[in-house]
Amino acid sequence: MEFKEFLMSEYLLGKKSAEDYVSRFNGIVERGIYNGESEFTPSMKATIEAEFPNSKNHYLLTLKRYIEFKKRKNDFS
Protein backbone atom coordinates (compact mmCIF):
# COMPACT_ATOMS: atom_id res chain seq x y z
CA MET A 1 0.00 0.00 0.00
CA GLU A 2 1.26 3.44 -0.89
CA PHE A 3 0.90 6.60 1.22
CA LYS A 4 -1.95 7.93 -0.92
CA GLU A 5 -3.96 4.71 -0.58
CA PHE A 6 -3.24 4.61 3.15
CA LEU A 7 -4.67 8.11 3.57
CA MET A 8 -7.74 7.29 1.53
CA SER A 9 -8.51 4.12 3.48
CA GLU A 10 -7.41 5.15 6.98
CA TYR A 11 -8.71 8.73 6.98
CA LEU A 12 -11.40 8.38 4.31
CA LEU A 13 -9.86 11.14 2.23
CA GLY A 14 -10.82 11.76 -1.35
CA LYS A 15 -8.31 11.29 -4.13
CA LYS A 16 -7.52 15.04 -4.44
CA SER A 17 -6.95 15.46 -0.70
CA ALA A 18 -4.68 12.41 -0.60
CA GLU A 19 -2.74 13.77 -3.58
CA ASP A 20 -2.33 17.08 -1.73
CA TYR A 21 -0.78 15.16 1.19
CA VAL A 22 1.63 13.40 -1.17
CA SER A 23 2.59 16.73 -2.72
CA ARG A 24 3.21 18.29 0.70
CA PHE A 25 5.26 15.25 1.74
CA ASN A 26 7.38 15.56 -1.40
CA GLY A 27 8.03 19.21 -0.52
CA ILE A 28 9.16 18.20 2.95
CA VAL A 29 11.57 15.64 1.52
CA GLU A 30 12.89 18.02 -1.16
CA ARG A 31 13.78 20.57 1.53
CA GLY A 32 15.68 17.91 3.49
CA ILE A 33 13.38 18.11 6.52
CA TYR A 34 12.59 14.39 6.49
CA ASN A 35 15.22 11.75 5.80
CA GLY A 36 13.51 8.51 6.74
CA GLU A 37 13.35 9.02 10.50
CA SER A 38 10.95 6.77 12.40
CA GLU A 39 9.91 9.43 14.93
CA PHE A 40 8.56 12.95 14.61
CA THR A 41 11.01 15.26 16.38
CA PRO A 42 10.80 18.78 17.82
CA SER A 43 13.43 19.92 15.32
CA MET A 44 11.27 18.68 12.43
CA LYS A 45 8.34 20.61 13.87
CA ALA A 46 10.38 23.80 14.20
CA THR A 47 11.79 23.48 10.68
CA ILE A 48 8.38 22.83 9.13
CA GLU A 49 6.88 25.80 10.97
CA ALA A 50 9.73 28.01 9.68
CA GLU A 51 9.58 26.69 6.10
CA PHE A 52 5.79 26.69 5.78
CA PRO A 53 4.52 29.41 8.14
CA ASN A 54 1.12 29.80 6.45
CA SER A 55 0.27 26.12 6.09
CA LYS A 56 -2.24 25.96 8.95
CA ASN A 57 -0.40 22.86 10.25
CA HIS A 58 -1.05 20.88 7.05
CA TYR A 59 2.65 20.06 6.67
CA LEU A 60 2.98 18.98 10.30
CA LEU A 61 -0.01 16.68 9.95
CA THR A 62 1.32 15.34 6.66
CA LEU A 63 4.64 14.33 8.19
CA LYS A 64 3.00 12.83 11.28
CA ARG A 65 0.68 10.76 9.09
CA TYR A 66 3.54 9.67 6.85
CA ILE A 67 5.54 8.44 9.83
CA GLU A 68 2.45 6.59 11.05
CA PHE A 69 2.06 5.05 7.58
CA LYS A 70 5.71 4.00 7.55
CA LYS A 71 5.44 2.37 10.99
CA ARG A 72 2.33 0.42 10.03
CA LYS A 73 3.86 -0.62 6.74
CA ASN A 74 6.93 -1.93 8.59
CA ASP A 75 4.73 -3.81 11.07
CA PHE A 76 3.23 -5.81 8.21
CA SER A 77 6.46 -6.40 6.29
PATOR-74635 format. One record per atom (N, C-alpha, C): residue in three letters; chain; x, y, z; atom name. Coordinates in nm, 4 decimals, always signed. Each point is the difference from the previous one (the first is absolute). Layout:
residues N
code/unit/x/y/z/site
ALA/A/X/Y/Z/CA
...
END
This chain:
residues 77
code/unit/x/y/z/site
MET/A/+0.0853/-0.1174/+0.0000/N
MET/A/-0.0853/+0.1174/+0.0000/CA
MET/A/+0.0899/+0.1238/+0.0000/C
GLU/A/-0.0362/+0.0951/-0.0815/N
GLU/A/+0.0725/+0.1255/-0.0071/CA
GLU/A/-0.0634/+0.1025/+0.0940/C
PHE/A/+0.0729/+0.1096/+0.0246/N
PHE/A/-0.0452/+0.1040/+0.0918/CA
PHE/A/-0.1383/+0.0528/-0.0393/C
LYS/A/-0.0194/+0.0266/-0.1276/N
LYS/A/-0.1281/+0.0533/-0.0470/CA
LYS/A/-0.1150/-0.0960/+0.0329/C
GLU/A/+0.0192/-0.1267/-0.0269/N
GLU/A/-0.1044/-0.0990/+0.0277/CA
GLU/A/-0.0237/-0.0141/+0.1505/C
PHE/A/+0.1072/+0.0081/+0.0775/N
PHE/A/-0.0121/-0.0042/+0.1458/CA
PHE/A/-0.0894/+0.1138/+0.0481/C
LEU/A/+0.0253/+0.1205/-0.0476/N
LEU/A/-0.0792/+0.1156/+0.0411/CA
LEU/A/-0.1469/-0.0161/-0.0385/C
MET/A/-0.0234/-0.0504/-0.1186/N
MET/A/-0.1367/-0.0161/-0.0473/CA
MET/A/-0.0757/-0.1045/+0.0806/C
SER/A/+0.0676/-0.1071/+0.0390/N
SER/A/-0.0686/-0.1049/+0.0757/CA
SER/A/-0.0051/+0.0292/+0.1496/C
GLU/A/+0.1080/+0.0511/+0.0557/N
GLU/A/+0.0071/+0.0228/+0.1446/CA
GLU/A/-0.0768/+0.1252/+0.0434/C
TYR/A/+0.0081/+0.1047/-0.0802/N
TYR/A/-0.0607/+0.1279/+0.0375/CA
TYR/A/-0.1185/+0.0376/-0.0883/C
LEU/A/-0.0370/-0.0912/-0.0894/N
LEU/A/-0.1142/+0.0187/-0.0897/CA
LEU/A/+0.0103/+0.1291/-0.0809/C
LEU/A/+0.1214/+0.0288/-0.0447/N
LEU/A/+0.0228/+0.1184/-0.0820/CA
LEU/A/-0.0343/-0.0292/-0.1450/C
GLY/A/-0.0417/+0.1031/-0.0704/N
GLY/A/-0.0198/-0.0119/-0.1434/CA
GLY/A/+0.1334/-0.0016/-0.0714/C
LYS/A/-0.0049/-0.0344/-0.1267/N
LYS/A/+0.1217/-0.0109/-0.0796/CA
LYS/A/+0.0779/+0.1314/-0.0019/C
LYS/A/-0.0661/+0.1129/-0.0221/N
LYS/A/+0.0670/+0.1302/-0.0074/CA
LYS/A/+0.0671/+0.0353/+0.1326/C
SER/A/-0.0677/-0.0222/+0.1112/N
SER/A/+0.0581/+0.0292/+0.1311/CA
SER/A/+0.1231/-0.0864/+0.0256/C
ALA/A/-0.0100/-0.1281/-0.0346/N
ALA/A/+0.1138/-0.0909/+0.0182/CA
ALA/A/+0.1170/+0.0433/-0.0878/C
GLU/A/-0.0289/+0.0444/-0.1214/N
GLU/A/+0.1056/+0.0481/-0.0888/CA
GLU/A/+0.0653/+0.1267/+0.0562/C
ASP/A/-0.0794/+0.0853/+0.0646/N
ASP/A/+0.0553/+0.1194/+0.0646/CA
ASP/A/+0.0986/-0.0394/+0.1103/C
TYR/A/-0.0341/-0.1032/+0.0778/N
TYR/A/+0.0912/-0.0494/+0.1041/CA
TYR/A/+0.1311/-0.0471/-0.0627/C
VAL/A/-0.0106/-0.0769/-0.1072/N
VAL/A/+0.1201/-0.0523/-0.0664/CA
VAL/A/+0.0856/+0.1156/-0.0509/C
SER/A/-0.0631/+0.1012/-0.0555/N
SER/A/+0.0730/+0.1166/-0.0486/CA
SER/A/+0.0704/+0.0725/+0.1146/C
ARG/A/-0.0702/+0.0185/+0.1112/N
ARG/A/+0.0626/+0.0645/+0.1158/CA
ARG/A/+0.1163/-0.0846/+0.0517/C
PHE/A/-0.0187/-0.1314/+0.0066/N
PHE/A/+0.1074/-0.0873/+0.0464/CA
PHE/A/+0.1224/+0.0126/-0.0911/C
ASN/A/-0.0221/+0.0033/-0.1301/N
ASN/A/+0.1117/+0.0146/-0.0935/CA
ASN/A/+0.0744/+0.1314/+0.0241/C
GLY/A/-0.0723/+0.1065/+0.0320/N
GLY/A/+0.0630/+0.1275/+0.0321/CA
GLY/A/+0.0851/-0.0080/+0.1255/C
ILE/A/-0.0476/-0.0738/+0.0974/N
ILE/A/+0.0751/-0.0194/+0.1245/CA
ILE/A/+0.1304/-0.0741/-0.0286/C
VAL/A/-0.0080/-0.1033/-0.0805/N
VAL/A/+0.1190/-0.0786/-0.0343/CA
VAL/A/+0.0976/+0.0835/-0.0831/C
GLU/A/-0.0525/+0.0732/-0.0984/N
GLU/A/+0.0865/+0.0815/-0.0867/CA
GLU/A/+0.0775/+0.1042/+0.0791/C
ARG/A/-0.0576/+0.0497/+0.1081/N
ARG/A/+0.0688/+0.1004/+0.0817/CA
ARG/A/+0.0932/-0.0641/+0.1033/C
GLY/A/+0.0069/-0.1322/+0.0026/N
GLY/A/+0.0904/-0.0694/+0.0908/CA
GLY/A/-0.0476/-0.0047/+0.1443/C
ILE/A/-0.1287/+0.0252/+0.0223/N
ILE/A/-0.0540/-0.0004/+0.1363/CA
ILE/A/-0.0188/-0.1430/+0.0504/C
TYR/A/-0.0380/-0.0891/-0.0908/N
TYR/A/-0.0225/-0.1398/+0.0369/CA
TYR/A/+0.0954/-0.0872/-0.0793/C
ASN/A/+0.0692/-0.0875/+0.0734/N
ASN/A/+0.0986/-0.0894/-0.0625/CA
ASN/A/-0.0193/-0.1443/+0.0443/C
GLY/A/-0.1248/-0.0415/+0.0155/N
GLY/A/-0.0268/-0.1382/+0.0342/CA
GLY/A/-0.0073/-0.0296/+0.1488/C
GLU/A/-0.0015/+0.1022/+0.0826/N
GLU/A/-0.0076/-0.0213/+0.1446/CA
GLU/A/-0.1284/-0.0750/+0.0362/C
SER/A/+0.0066/-0.0731/+0.1103/N
SER/A/-0.1176/-0.0769/+0.0431/CA
SER/A/-0.0799/+0.0715/+0.1085/C
GLU/A/+0.0462/+0.1156/+0.0421/N
GLU/A/-0.0708/+0.0782/+0.1023/CA
GLU/A/-0.0089/+0.1457/-0.0439/C
PHE/A/-0.1079/+0.0634/+0.0367/N
PHE/A/-0.0182/+0.1428/-0.0241/CA
PHE/A/+0.0727/+0.0737/+0.1117/C
THR/A/+0.0899/+0.0917/-0.0353/N
THR/A/+0.0825/+0.0661/+0.1004/CA
THR/A/-0.0347/+0.1485/+0.0134/C
PRO/A/+0.0355/+0.0591/+0.1137/N
PRO/A/-0.0213/+0.1440/+0.0169/CA
PRO/A/+0.0736/+0.0830/-0.1050/C
SER/A/+0.1160/-0.0446/-0.0433/N
SER/A/+0.0733/+0.0757/-0.1021/CA
SER/A/-0.0725/-0.0047/-0.1346/C
MET/A/-0.0635/-0.1111/-0.0321/N
MET/A/-0.0807/-0.0078/-0.1220/CA
MET/A/-0.1155/+0.0992/+0.0083/C
LYS/A/-0.0638/+0.0028/+0.1153/N
LYS/A/-0.1133/+0.0913/+0.0201/CA
LYS/A/+0.0445/+0.1444/-0.0190/C
ALA/A/+0.1097/+0.0369/+0.0620/N
ALA/A/+0.0500/+0.1373/-0.0099/CA
ALA/A/+0.0372/+0.0348/-0.1442/C
THR/A/+0.0633/-0.0919/-0.0702/N
THR/A/+0.0403/+0.0248/-0.1380/CA
THR/A/-0.1213/+0.0143/-0.0907/C
ILE/A/-0.0979/-0.0869/+0.0174/N
ILE/A/-0.1220/+0.0084/-0.0811/CA
ILE/A/-0.0722/+0.1319/+0.0256/C
GLU/A/-0.0104/+0.0382/+0.1258/N
GLU/A/-0.0667/+0.1260/+0.0327/CA
GLU/A/+0.0733/+0.1194/-0.0615/C
ALA/A/+0.1326/-0.0066/-0.0071/N
ALA/A/+0.0784/+0.1081/-0.0605/CA
ALA/A/-0.0111/-0.0009/-0.1530/C
GLU/A/+0.0018/-0.1178/-0.0596/N
GLU/A/-0.0057/-0.0130/-0.1460/CA
GLU/A/-0.1391/+0.0278/-0.0573/C
PHE/A/-0.1022/-0.0375/+0.0740/N
PHE/A/-0.1376/+0.0102/-0.0485/CA
PHE/A/-0.0861/+0.0741/+0.1024/C
PRO/A/+0.0274/+0.1273/+0.0248/N
PRO/A/-0.0683/+0.0708/+0.1090/CA
PRO/A/-0.1498/+0.0195/-0.0199/C
ASN/A/-0.0478/-0.0047/-0.1223/N
ASN/A/-0.1426/+0.0241/-0.0263/CA
ASN/A/-0.0767/-0.1275/-0.0329/C
SER/A/+0.0529/-0.1142/+0.0385/N
SER/A/-0.0604/-0.1272/-0.0425/CA
SER/A/-0.1148/-0.0472/+0.0873/C
LYS/A/-0.0285/+0.0718/+0.1074/N
LYS/A/-0.1083/-0.0403/+0.0915/CA
LYS/A/+0.0207/-0.1427/+0.0507/C
ASN/A/+0.1243/-0.0357/+0.0262/N
ASN/A/+0.0394/-0.1312/+0.0533/CA
ASN/A/-0.0184/-0.1158/-0.0973/C
HIS/A/-0.0298/+0.0269/-0.1264/N
HIS/A/-0.0171/-0.1091/-0.0963/CA
HIS/A/+0.1289/-0.0797/-0.0180/C
TYR/A/+0.1137/+0.0680/-0.0006/N
TYR/A/+0.1273/-0.0702/-0.0195/CA
TYR/A/+0.0372/-0.0825/+0.1231/C
LEU/A/-0.0292/+0.0521/+0.1175/N
LEU/A/+0.0251/-0.0777/+0.1223/CA
LEU/A/-0.0825/-0.1279/-0.0010/C
LEU/A/-0.1275/+0.0134/-0.0306/N
LEU/A/-0.0889/-0.1159/-0.0031/CA
LEU/A/+0.0437/-0.0990/-0.1076/C
THR/A/+0.0421/+0.0523/-0.1137/N
THR/A/+0.0470/-0.0871/-0.1079/CA
THR/A/+0.1162/-0.0863/+0.0463/C
LEU/A/+0.0990/+0.0622/+0.0635/N
LEU/A/+0.1169/-0.0770/+0.0433/CA
LEU/A/-0.0363/-0.0979/+0.1104/C
LYS/A/-0.0840/+0.0403/+0.0929/N
LYS/A/-0.0433/-0.0922/+0.1055/CA
LYS/A/-0.0719/-0.1204/-0.0596/C
ARG/A/-0.0869/+0.0241/-0.0972/N
ARG/A/-0.0735/-0.1112/-0.0619/CA
ARG/A/+0.0919/-0.0872/-0.0847/C
TYR/A/+0.1013/+0.0596/-0.0629/N
TYR/A/+0.0930/-0.0812/-0.0767/CA
TYR/A/+0.0794/-0.0921/+0.0919/C
ILE/A/+0.0456/+0.0521/+0.1108/N
ILE/A/+0.0752/-0.0825/+0.0954/CA
ILE/A/-0.0892/-0.1120/+0.0545/C
GLU/A/-0.1258/+0.0304/+0.0260/N
GLU/A/-0.0948/-0.1038/+0.0421/CA
GLU/A/-0.0144/-0.1058/-0.1092/C
PHE/A/-0.0142/+0.0431/-0.1247/N
PHE/A/-0.0104/-0.0915/-0.1137/CA
PHE/A/+0.1238/-0.0896/-0.0078/C
LYS/A/+0.1165/+0.0597/+0.0134/N
LYS/A/+0.1254/-0.0747/-0.0086/CA
LYS/A/+0.0091/-0.1055/+0.1101/C
LYS/A/-0.0398/+0.0375/+0.1223/N
LYS/A/+0.0035/-0.0949/+0.1117/CA
LYS/A/-0.0938/-0.1164/-0.0244/C
ARG/A/-0.1199/+0.0291/-0.0447/N
ARG/A/-0.0971/-0.1079/-0.0269/CA
ARG/A/+0.0467/-0.0881/-0.1134/C
LYS/A/+0.0558/+0.0601/-0.1016/N
LYS/A/+0.0500/-0.0764/-0.1140/CA
LYS/A/+0.1115/-0.0945/+0.0457/C
ASN/A/+0.0879/+0.0475/+0.0873/N
ASN/A/+0.1081/-0.0839/+0.0518/CA
ASN/A/-0.0529/-0.1112/+0.0898/C
ASP/A/-0.1081/+0.0270/+0.0719/N
ASP/A/-0.0595/-0.1033/+0.0864/CA
ASP/A/-0.0509/-0.1194/-0.0796/C
PHE/A/-0.0427/+0.0258/-0.1247/N
PHE/A/-0.0567/-0.1067/-0.0815/CA
PHE/A/+0.1004/-0.0597/-0.0972/C
SER/A/+0.1217/+0.0529/-0.0017/N
SER/A/+0.1019/-0.0518/-0.0929/CA
SER/A/+0.0711/-0.1197/+0.0568/C
END
